[in-house]
Amino acid sequence: MIWKWLGALLLFPVQMVYLVVKAAVCVVLPPKLRDLSGENVLITGGGRGIGRHLAREFAKRGARKIILWGRTEKCLKETTEEIRMMGTECHYFICDVGNREEVYRQAKAVREKVGDITILVNNAAVVHGKSLMDSDDDALLKSQHINTLGQFWTTKAFLPRMLELQNGHIVCLNSVLALSAIPGAIDYCTSKASSFAFMESLTLGLLDCPGVNATTVLPFHTSTEMFQGMRIRFPNLFPPLKPETVARRTVEAVQMNQAFLLLPWTMHVLVILKSILPQAALEEIHKFSGSYTCMNTFKGRT
């Protein structure tokens, strides 16, 4: 027994080195991209913003069917028509992911009308852009229901069938604010941090589930209506991401079965700094970069 334990102990660092080298090789020589031609993709918050660009990207890459969920029919209808013009079958359902009963009801309707979902993209999110004391209680609850709990309901609705089919992918459009919070968006940062923990746990839980995987995307500030008015002190040094870039990199991450994706790559430096610097130094970085006051001019969707 002790020899077996010692053997495993000696083998462990070798495995770590192998996995690090393998990951480095994959950066230089990316693996073959997964074929999406047989996939049915459901995107929450799919009517506008990053969700609309995700629908376009999945359609361009040959997804079989695309299903859009959202709360605004006008946006959903416009995006659906656009995707159909691209030659891809597309359907939309009005659904508030923060409403558990509505999620389960619409999930059943999707299965009956369209078929099994093999890629679920949890993209729907809201932000109110206020401090804790200035936030309305109902608005705070809305953020948690949509940004965090909504992923519980959608995943519970579609994951069981994916496990049966041994074919599925759960995708979460998160935010770098899950790892580094800022003032003025306490509802959003809290919900995204919870969402990140949810996906970390889910990703590890799927290790023994063949054919079913997960991807979490953590982008920097993206130029969509949702964060309209947010200002960074050095926009030339830290330019906001384009939603089409986030969509493209997200779909590529799914095709490469990448578990976690930080956008841009410089956000890895932020994670390292948070691990080694004292709190006082981190506070100075926030002040210097302007993230401390970036929500002071926030307007959001109009």
N, C-alpha and C positions, 0 to 999 in steps of 0.2 A: 504493500500500500504506500509506504513512504517513498519507494523508488518511482512509483507512478506519479506521486505528488511532485517530486523533484524534477521528473521529466517534463511535466506540464509547466513548472516554474521556469525551467531553462528554455522551453520552446516559446513561451509567451513573448519575450523581447524580440525573438527572431520573427514571430508573426507580426509584431508591431512595425519592425523595419520593413518587412515585405509589403505591408499595407500602405505605408508612407511612400515607398518607392513606386508602388502600383498607382497611387493617386497622382504622384508627380508625372509619371509617364502618360497618364490619361489627360493631364493638362496640356502636354505637348502634342500628344497623339490622341485626340478625342475618340471615344469608342463609336461604333456604328450606331446611328440614330434609330430609335424604335419606329416601326411602321405604324401609322395611325389610321390606316384605311379601314380597319374593322372596329374602330372605337366610337362609342356614343358618349359625347362630352356634355356634362351639365355645368353651367357657369352661373353662380349666384351673383347678383348685382351685375348682370350681363348686358344691361341696356345702354350703359354709358361708361365713360372713363376707361380705366384699365380693362374692365369687363368686356367692353365693346372691342377693344384691340385684341384681347384674348380670343374672342370669337373669330375675328378676322384671321388671326395667326393659325388657329387650329384648322380653319377652313382651308387656308393656303397650303397647309401641310397634309391635307388629304383626309381629315377626320370624316367618318361616315355620316354621323348625325350630330347636330349641335342643339342643345336645349338651353334656353335662357330663362332665368328666374330673376324677378325684381318686383318693385312696388309701383313703378310708373309705366303704365301701359304704352304711352306714346313713345318713350325711349325704346322699350322692348320691341314694339312693332317696327320701328325704323331700323333697328339693328337686324331684326329677323329678315326683313325685306332685302337688306344689303347682303346678308350672308347667302340668301337664296339666289341673288343675282350673281354670286360667285360660283354657283353651281352646286352648293352643298345644302342638303336637307336641313331645315332649321325650324324649331318650334319655340314658342314662348308661353310661360305660365306666370300669372301674377301670384307672387308668394312673398310674404314677409318672413324671413328666416328666423326672426326673433319670436315668432308665434309657433310653438311646438305642434299644436294640433293642425295648423295650416300646413306646416312642413310635411307631416306624415300623410295628410290628405292629398297634397299635390304630388308627393312622391309616388303614391299609389296611382294617381292619374297619369303620371309620366310613364310608369311601367306598362299600364294598359294601352296607352295611345302610341308610345314611341318604342318601348322595349327596355331592356336592362341598361343601366348606366355603368360604364366601365371606367370613366374618368370623371371624378367629381372635383370641381374647382371652387373652393370656398373663397370668394372674392368680396362679397357684400360687406360693407362697413360704413359707419357713420362717425363723425367727429363734431363736437360742439365748440371746441376751442375756447374754453373758459377755465378759470381757476376753480378749485373746489368750492369756495364760499360764494362764488358768483354763479355756480351751476344750479339749475333747477333739478330737483330730485328725480322727476320723471325722465328728464333728459339723461341723467346719469344711468338710470336703469335701462333706458333704451340702448345706450352704447354697449352695456354688458350683454343685453339680450341678443343684439344683432351681431356684434363683433366676436363674442365668445360663445355664449350658449347656442347661438345659431349653428355653430360648427358641430356641437354635440348632436343636435337634432338631425342635421343633414347626414352626418356620418352614420348615425344609428339607422337612418332610413335606407341608406344605400350599401353600406359596408357588408351586411350579412350575405347579400346576393353575390357580391364580388368574391367573398370567401368561398361560397359554393361553387362559383365558376372557376375559381383559382385564376382570376383575371380582373385586376382593378388597380386604380391609383387614386389616392386622396391628395389633393393639392391645396395648400393654404397660402394665400397672398397676405403676408403679414407685413411687418414694418421694422426698420432698424430701431424705431422707438420702443420696441419690445425689449431691446437690450440696453438702450440709453434714453431714458425719459427726459422730457423737457417741461418747463412750466407752461401753463396755459392750455394744456391738452391732457389733463389728468385722467379724464374718462377714457380717452383713446389709448394712452400709454398703458394704463392699467389693464384694459381689455386685451390689448395686443400682447402684453406680457403673459396673461393667462392663456391666450390662444397659443403662444409659443410653447408653453409648458404642456398644453394639451397635445400639440403635434409631436413634441419630443417623446412623450409617453407613448403616443400612438405608434410612432415610427419604430420604437424599440419593441412594442407589442406585436408588430407585424413581422418581426424577424423570422419567426417560425411558420409564417403563412405563405406558402409558395404562390407566386404569381400576383401578389398584392403588395403594393409599395406606397410610399408617401414622399411628398416633396414640400418643403417649407421655403418660401421666398421672402427675404427680408430686404426690401429696397429702401434706399435713401429717399428724401423728399422728391416726389414725382409731380410734374406740372399738370395737374388735373384741377377741375373746378372744386373738388372736395377740400383742397388746401389753398384755395384762392386767397391771396393777401399775405400768406406766410413769407417772411423775408429772411434771407441768409445774409450775414455781414459781408462775406466774400463770395458772391455768386460766380465770379470767374474761376475761383479756385475750387469751389464746391457747387458746380452747376446742378440744377434739378434734373432728374432723369426724365426722359421722354416716355410717355406711357407705352408707345409702340416698342421701345427698347425693352421695357420691363416685360411686356407680353412675349416678345420674341425669346428672351432669355429664359422665361418661365417654361415655355413649351419645349425649348431645347433641354432644359433640366429634366422635364418629364421624359423626354425621349432618351435621355442618357441615364435615367433612373438615379438622379442626384438627390440625395436626401435633404441637404440644406444649401441654400444659395444666398450669399450676401451681395448686394448691388449698391454701388460699384465695388470692386475688389478692395479698394482702400478702406472700406468699413471693417475689414479684418484688423486693421491697425487700431481702430477704436476699441474692439473687443480686447485686444492685447493690453492696451493702455488701461482699460478699466480693471484689468486683472492685477496690474503691478503698481499703479500710481496711488498715492494717498488721496483721500477725498478732497482735501484742500486744493491739490493740483488739478483734479478733475473739474472742480468748480471754476478755477481760473481758465481752463480750456473752454468751458461753456460760455464764460463771459467774453473771452477773446474771439471765439468763433461767431458769437451772436446768437447761438441757440438759446441762450438764457432769455432773450427778449424777442425771439423770432415770431412768436404768436401774438405780439402786441398789435400788429396790423392785420390780423387774421379776419377774413370775411366769410369764407366758406362758400357753399353753393347758394346762388341767389334764385 
